[in-house]
Amino acid sequence: MKLMLLVFAVFAADSLPVSEFRVLHRQLQPRQDEVWRTIPWKVSLLEAQRVAARDKKPIFVWAMDGHPLGCT
């Protein structure tokens, strides 16, 4: 499976001009004024716990199990 993905990635890289990639990459970026960008996300659960306890606010945990391309 990994070999197939690697072969596909190499093939895809050869068939997409850099200029077109840059255009697509820019178009797929989320806008800077998206509401979720204003949330002070924490990567560390311990840091989030400290901040939540200090501010007396709940913690929202987003977790998943499995492969990122096929969430189970």
C-alpha positions as CSV (number, residue, x, y, z in Angstrom):
1,M,0.0,0.0,0.0
2,K,2.8,2.5,0.9
3,L,4.6,1.7,-2.3
4,M,1.4,2.4,-4.3
5,L,1.0,5.7,-2.6
6,L,4.7,6.6,-3.2
7,V,4.4,5.7,-6.9
8,F,1.2,7.7,-7.2
9,A,2.8,10.7,-5.5
10,V,5.8,10.6,-7.9
11,F,3.5,10.3,-10.9
12,A,1.3,13.1,-9.6
13,A,4.3,15.3,-8.9
14,D,5.5,14.8,-12.5
15,S,2.1,15.6,-14.1
16,L,1.3,18.8,-12.2
17,P,3.3,21.9,-13.1
18,V,4.7,23.9,-10.2
19,S,2.9,27.0,-11.2
20,E,-0.5,25.2,-11.2
21,F,0.4,23.6,-7.8
22,R,1.0,27.1,-6.4
23,V,-2.3,28.3,-7.7
24,L,-4.2,25.3,-6.3
25,H,-2.4,25.5,-2.9
26,R,-3.3,29.2,-2.5
27,Q,-6.9,28.5,-3.4
28,L,-7.2,25.7,-0.9
29,Q,-5.9,27.7,2.1
30,P,-8.6,28.7,4.6
31,R,-9.3,32.4,4.9
32,Q,-7.6,34.3,7.6
33,D,-10.9,35.6,9.0
34,E,-12.3,32.1,9.6
35,V,-13.9,31.9,13.1
36,W,-12.1,28.8,14.2
37,R,-8.8,30.7,13.7
38,T,-9.8,32.9,16.7
39,I,-9.9,30.0,19.1
40,P,-6.8,29.7,21.2
41,W,-6.1,26.0,20.3
42,K,-3.7,24.1,22.5
43,V,-1.6,21.1,21.3
44,S,-0.7,20.1,24.8
45,L,-3.4,18.6,27.0
46,L,-1.6,19.7,30.1
47,E,-1.4,23.3,29.0
48,A,-5.1,23.2,28.0
49,Q,-5.9,21.9,31.5
50,R,-4.0,24.7,33.2
51,V,-5.6,27.4,31.0
52,A,-9.1,25.9,31.5
53,A,-8.7,25.7,35.3
54,R,-7.4,29.2,35.4
55,D,-10.2,30.6,33.3
56,K,-12.9,28.2,34.7
57,K,-13.8,27.0,31.2
58,P,-14.3,23.5,29.8
59,I,-12.0,21.7,27.4
60,F,-13.1,20.5,24.0
61,V,-11.0,17.5,22.9
62,W,-10.9,16.5,19.3
63,A,-9.5,12.9,19.0
64,M,-9.6,10.2,16.4
65,D,-8.5,6.7,16.1
66,G,-7.1,5.0,13.0
67,H,-5.5,6.1,9.8
68,P,-5.9,9.8,9.0
69,L,-7.1,9.0,5.5
70,G,-9.7,6.6,6.7
71,C,-10.9,7.6,10.2
72,T,-12.4,4.6,12.1
